[in-house]
Amino acid sequence: MSPTYYLLLSALLFSIGTVGVLVRRNAIVVFMCIELMLNAVNLTLVTFARVNGKLDGQVMAFFVMVVAAAEVVVGLAIIMSIFRTRRSASVDDSNLLKY
Amino acid sequence: MQQITAPDISYLAIAPILIVLGFACVGVLVEAFAARERRWGLQVAISAAALILSGGFLAYFLSSNDAAGGPTGRTGVTTLAGMVTVDKPALFLWGTLLALGLLALLLLADRTVGGDLRTEVFPLFLFALGGMLVFCAANNLLTMFVALEVLSLPLYLMCGLARKRRLISQEAAVKYFLLGAFASAFFLYGLALLYGYAGSVKLADIATAAVGTDRSDTLLFAGLGLLTVGLLFKGSVGPFHTWTPDVYQGAPTPVTAFMAACTKVAAFGGILRVLTVAFQSTQWEWRGVLWGVAIVSMAIGAIFGLTQTDVKRMIAYSSVAHAGFLLVGAIAMDADGLSSTLFYLLTYGFTTIAAFGVVGLVRGGGGEVSTLSQWAGLAKRSPMLAWVFTFLLLALAGIPMTSGFIGKFLVFSAALRDGMAPLVVVALVFSAVAAFFYLRVVVLMHFREPVEDGPTVSVPGVFTTVAIALGVFVTLLLGVVPGFVLTWASSGGFLS
C-alpha cells in the first residue's frame, strides 16, 4: 500500500485539527483539536520512518507523545483554574484583555 | 543485534544546562518538603545559586576553550550524539540568557512591592530558563521541539500565577497556552515534513539534503514554512504576535519582564541557528517571504503601538516592532547579521527588563496601574522614576547614546551591506513611527498635570532597585562603549 494515503490522511487530520482550533469555542475542545494535530504529526512521522526504512521517526513519535502528555497536564491545570474562577470554559468569555 | 554505544558527553560544555535544570528539580523538592515560611528565602537562594554557578561554569568553559585553543578546538563542541552544539553564538546567547535571567530573578524575588507571586514561580522560572538554554544550542529539530516545550510549559503556568489580578492573569495563561500549543503543533508538522524530506532532523543533514538533490521541494518548503511559523510565534514576530499584548498585560509584571526578554533571546537564537545551519543554501527561495514578515511585524508593532492605552500593551507592541528589526538582522545571513542580531538581543533584553521593573512600581489602590492616562504628570510625583523610564523609552526608540541606537545601527548596516536597502528604508520609517509613541509617553509623564487620585510610586526594594539600575547601566554602557560586547558577539559563527 502506498504511503501517500497515510500522508494524505495525516494532512487531513492536521487540517481538521487546525479548523477545529479556529472555530470551536470550548477551551477543552480546542485543546483536543490541538491533540489531534499532534497525532496527525505522529502518523506523518511513522509513515516517513517506514518510507525511509529507519526507526528514528517512530522514536520521535514517542517523544511527541510524552511531550503531548506533559502539555495535557499543564493545559488542563490552566483550564481547570480558569473554570473555577469563571464557571465557564468558553474561550469567548475570557474577554478582559483586548485592544 | 547491533551494539548500541553510549554517546560521548562533554559535561563541561553542557554544565550550565545541567546546573539550571538540576537546581530546578531541587526547587521542586523544596516546594514539597520545606516549611511554608522558609520557602521564599530558600527558593530565591536556590535560583540565584543556579544562575551564578551556571554562569561560572560558562565563564570557565569560555576561558579554557579560548586560552588553550581548547581541548575541543576554538569554535565549539557538538555533544550528546550531535543533539546539542555549544558554539560561539550559543555561548553568547547563554551568557545573555543567564544575565537577563538574573535580572528577572531580582524582580521576581522582591516582595516589598506587590508580592503577588507564590514560591512555585522559582522552580518554574528555572525550568523555563533551562529550556531556553537548550533551545539556543539545539542542533537537532527534535531537541529543539522538546526544548521549546520545556521553556513554554512553565511560562504558561507562570502567567497564571498572580493572586490579586487573578482573572486577567488566568485569561492570559489560557490564551498563551492555547495559542502556544497551536504554534508548537505547526512547528512539529514542519519537523515531520522535513524528516520526510531529509530522512533526518539534524540541522546539518537537512542542509546536506537541500543541496543538489532531486527530492520534492514541496516537502522542504512546506516543512520550512510550518517550522518557521512555530519559531516566529515564540519570537512574537509579525502576524504571529496576537498573543503578545494580552499575555504581556495579563501576566504578573516580573514574569512579563522575564518572558519579554528571555523568550525573545531564545526564540531568535533558534531562528538564527535553523536558518543559518539548515537552510542557508536555499535562502534565495525563502528570503523574500521573511522580508514580508519583517515588514508586517514592524508595521503592526509601530502602528498598533500608537493606539494603545496601557503601558504594558504598548511595550508589547514595541516588542513586536523590535522583533521585526531583529528579523531584518537575522535574514542578513552573514557574520555581520549574526553578530548584530546577537548584540541587539542583549541590549533589547536589558532595556525591556528594566522598563517592566519600572512599570511594576507604579501602583494604585488595586495593585499596579498601567493605564496610560493615569501616568500623566508622573514626573511631578516621582521625577527619578519618570527620568529613568524616559531614558529606557528613548533606548527602545533608538536614540543615540543608548544601546538601542547601537543595536539598530548595527542591524541596519549589516542588512544594508547584504543588499537589503529597501528593507532598511522601511525599517527606518517604522522606527520613526515607533519613536512617536515612546515620545508620547515621555510627554505625558513630564508635561501634563497629574490626574486626581492618580497612582503612587512605591519605594522599590533593594532587589528591584538593583535590577533597574543594572538594566539602565547596561543600556547606557553599551550605548557609549559597545566594543567589548560586540567583539564577543562576533567571535565566531554557528558550528554545524
Interface residues (C-beta under 8 A of the other chain):
Chain A: L7 F14 G17 V21 A27 V30 F31 I34 M37 L38 A40 V41 T44 L45 T47 F48 V51 N52 K54 D56 G57 M60 F63 V64 V67 A70 E71 V74 G75 A77 I78 I79 S81 I82 T85 R86 V91 S94 L96 L97 K98 Y99
Chain B: L142 F145 V146 E149 L153 Y156 L157 G160 R166 L167 I168 Q170 E171 A172 A173 V174 K175 F177 L178 A181 F182 A185 L188 Y189 L191 A192 L193 Y195 G196 G199 S200 V201 P245 D246 Q249 G250 T307 Q308 T309 R313
